[in-house]
Amino acid sequence: MALRAGNNPRTTQQVASCPSCFAWGMTYSQGVCLPCYGFAAYFKTAGPCGACGRIELLKKGYCRLCWCQAYADRPSGPGHPLAPYVALVRYQQLFFASMNRGLSRLHAPPPNIARRRGAKGRPLKPPPLPVDRPRVDWVEQQLFETPRRYHYARVDLRNGPPPANPWLAYGLYLAHGLAELRGFNPEVRSALQRSLVTLLAEHRGGEVIRMSSFSEILREHGTSVAHTVEVLTEMGVLLDDRPAGFDVWLADALRGLVPGIASAVEQWARTLHDGGPRSRARDTSIVQSHLRAALPALREWSTTYDHLREVGRADVVAYAETLEGYPRENALGALRSLFSWAK
């Protein structure tokens, strides 16, 4: 009798005698039972067995069938090693496949844990109560301007209530409304709450929270700075003291120019960016494109001249002759804009 499953000959299962251990039952793969299949995965050396003499895969010189017989012959209890008994095996007691000790370790019984009924996970916390912005009757002036240092996640809202601070309660209420409006997932909600606890646990009326004092801390912990800034801006306690991105880029771009040329180029770039009495403000990308096109010529002239007034028409023509195509067109357009502003 054979019960086959599937069309792959390597995985065909049938009720037969295992050719390795002679156990009768359902074979697992390649015609052998599951314990013998696992035995072959660990022991690769084949040879004559030291007890029965068959050519089989060996563990310490003996086949798996002789090890199973030695396990049955050995007295139970501690202090009786199995190795001395496998050498004394002279007969074999046949058994059913998948009924021995080896299979019981592969198929452990499922844990007897009572199944929880109802919704998964812990119950949701109730939303915070509506809170108005705290009143500020008076403000204590600071004698010295010292940077504030914040300690991230000093209070964990999962293990207890938030600190009793009206500004923190107001911030958590605004954060809950923002999360409901934007559809934040639980991870983003928790991160925003931790950020607000960090910044507002000891906040007092009249104080401002400088963005430069907490932006790096939040980024180190993978928390969104934009969400925290949005809540603090709504509260009216944020002071964005970071340098503008264009200012940082302009200072880096002018590095390497002599002061006389750098000061004039900086005024020209700021006039393009911010606008002036006779010109409208340009987009930042346009200003950056103009300055990048003019910088190679300006760096070359910085090695010869000390001020932009010393650059003449012959210098511009000589530089333009070294270019062609779009680089020449862009450089002439940027230099024409620069000298028109300077004139």
Backbone hydrogen bonds, N-H to C=O, Kabsch-Sander energy under -0.5 kcal/mol:
donor,donor_aa,acceptor,acceptor_aa,energy
4,R,2,A,-0.6
11,T,8,N,-1.0
12,T,8,N,-0.5
16,A,14,Q,-0.9
16,A,25,G,-2.5
18,C,23,A,-3.0
22,F,18,C,-2.0
24,W,95,F,-1.7
25,G,16,A,-2.4
27,T,14,Q,-2.8
27,T,25,G,-0.5
28,Y,32,V,-3.2
29,S,32,V,-1.2
30,Q,10,R,-1.8
32,V,29,S,-1.8
37,Y,33,C,-2.1
38,G,34,L,-2.3
39,F,35,P,-2.2
40,A,36,C,-2.1
41,A,37,Y,-0.8
42,Y,38,G,-0.7
42,Y,39,F,-0.8
43,F,39,F,-2.1
44,K,42,Y,-0.6
47,G,56,E,-2.2
49,C,54,R,-2.3
50,G,61,G,-2.4
53,G,49,C,-0.9
56,E,47,G,-2.3
56,E,54,R,-1.0
58,L,45,T,-3.0
59,K,62,Y,-3.1
60,K,58,L,-0.5
62,Y,59,K,-1.0
67,W,63,C,-1.6
68,C,64,R,-2.2
69,Q,65,L,-2.0
70,A,66,C,-2.3
71,Y,67,W,-1.9
72,A,68,C,-1.5
73,D,69,Q,-2.0
74,R,70,A,-1.9
80,H,77,G,-0.6
85,Y,82,L,-0.8
86,V,82,L,-1.2
87,A,83,A,-0.9
88,L,85,Y,-0.8
89,V,86,V,-0.9
94,L,92,Q,-0.7
97,A,24,W,-2.7
99,M,96,F,-1.2
104,S,100,N,-1.0
105,R,101,R,-0.9
106,L,102,G,-0.8
107,H,103,L,-2.1
108,A,106,L,-0.6
113,I,111,P,-1.5
137,D,135,R,-0.6
141,Q,139,V,-0.6
146,T,144,F,-1.1
152,Y,150,Y,-0.6
154,R,151,H,-0.9
157,L,155,V,-0.6
159,N,156,D,-1.2
160,G,156,D,-0.5
165,N,163,P,-2.0
169,A,165,N,-2.4
170,Y,166,P,-2.0
171,G,167,W,-2.2
172,L,168,L,-2.7
173,Y,169,A,-1.8
174,L,170,Y,-2.0
175,A,171,G,-2.4
176,H,172,L,-2.1
177,G,173,Y,-1.8
178,L,174,L,-2.3
179,A,175,A,-2.4
180,E,176,H,-2.2
181,L,177,G,-2.1
182,R,178,L,-2.4
183,G,179,A,-1.6
184,F,179,A,-1.7
189,R,185,N,-2.2
190,S,186,P,-2.5
191,A,187,E,-2.2
192,L,188,V,-2.2
193,Q,189,R,-2.3
194,R,190,S,-2.4
195,S,191,A,-2.0
196,L,192,L,-2.1
197,V,193,Q,-2.4
198,T,194,R,-2.1
199,L,195,S,-1.9
200,L,196,L,-2.8
201,A,197,V,-1.3
203,H,200,L,-0.9
207,E,204,R,-1.8
209,I,237,V,-3.3
210,R,208,V,-0.7
211,M,239,L,-2.4
213,S,210,R,-1.4
214,F,211,M,-1.1
215,S,211,M,-1.9
218,L,214,F,-2.1
219,R,215,S,-1.9
220,E,216,E,-2.0
221,H,217,I,-1.1
222,G,219,R,-1.4
223,T,218,L,-2.7
228,T,224,S,-1.1
229,V,225,V,-2.7
230,E,226,A,-2.0
231,V,227,H,-1.8
232,L,228,T,-2.5
233,T,229,V,-2.4
234,E,230,E,-1.7
235,M,231,V,-1.7
236,G,232,L,-1.1
237,V,232,L,-1.8
238,L,232,L,-0.6
239,L,209,I,-2.4
241,D,239,L,-1.3
248,V,244,A,-2.0
249,W,245,G,-2.2
250,L,246,F,-2.6
251,A,247,D,-2.3
252,D,248,V,-1.8
253,A,249,W,-2.1
254,L,250,L,-2.0
255,R,252,D,-0.7
257,L,254,L,-1.8
261,I,258,V,-0.6
262,A,258,V,-3.0
263,S,259,P,-2.4
264,A,260,G,-0.9
265,V,261,I,-2.4
266,E,262,A,-2.3
267,Q,263,S,-1.9
268,W,264,A,-2.1
269,A,265,V,-2.5
270,R,266,E,-2.4
271,T,267,Q,-2.0
272,L,268,W,-2.0
273,H,269,A,-2.2
274,D,270,R,-3.2
275,G,271,T,-1.9
276,G,279,S,-2.6
279,S,276,G,-0.6
282,R,272,L,-3.4
287,V,283,D,-1.9
288,Q,284,T,-2.5
289,S,285,S,-2.0
290,H,286,I,-2.3
291,L,287,V,-2.4
292,R,288,Q,-2.4
293,A,289,S,-1.8
294,A,290,H,-1.5
295,L,291,L,-1.8
298,L,294,A,-2.1
299,R,295,L,-2.8
300,E,296,P,-1.7
301,W,297,A,-2.4
302,S,298,L,-1.5
303,T,299,R,-0.6
303,T,300,E,-0.8
304,T,301,W,-1.3
305,Y,301,W,-3.3
310,E,307,H,-1.1
311,V,308,L,-1.2
316,V,312,G,-1.5
317,V,313,R,-2.5
318,A,314,A,-2.4
319,Y,315,D,-1.9
320,A,316,V,-2.4
321,E,317,V,-1.7
322,T,319,Y,-1.2
323,L,320,A,-1.6
329,E,325,G,-2.0
330,N,326,Y,-3.0
331,A,327,P,-2.2
332,L,328,R,-2.4
333,G,329,E,-2.0
334,A,330,N,-2.3
335,L,331,A,-2.7
336,R,332,L,-2.4
337,S,333,G,-1.8
338,L,334,A,-2.3
339,F,335,L,-2.7
340,S,336,R,-1.9
341,W,337,S,-1.9
342,A,338,L,-2.2
343,K,339,F,-2.2
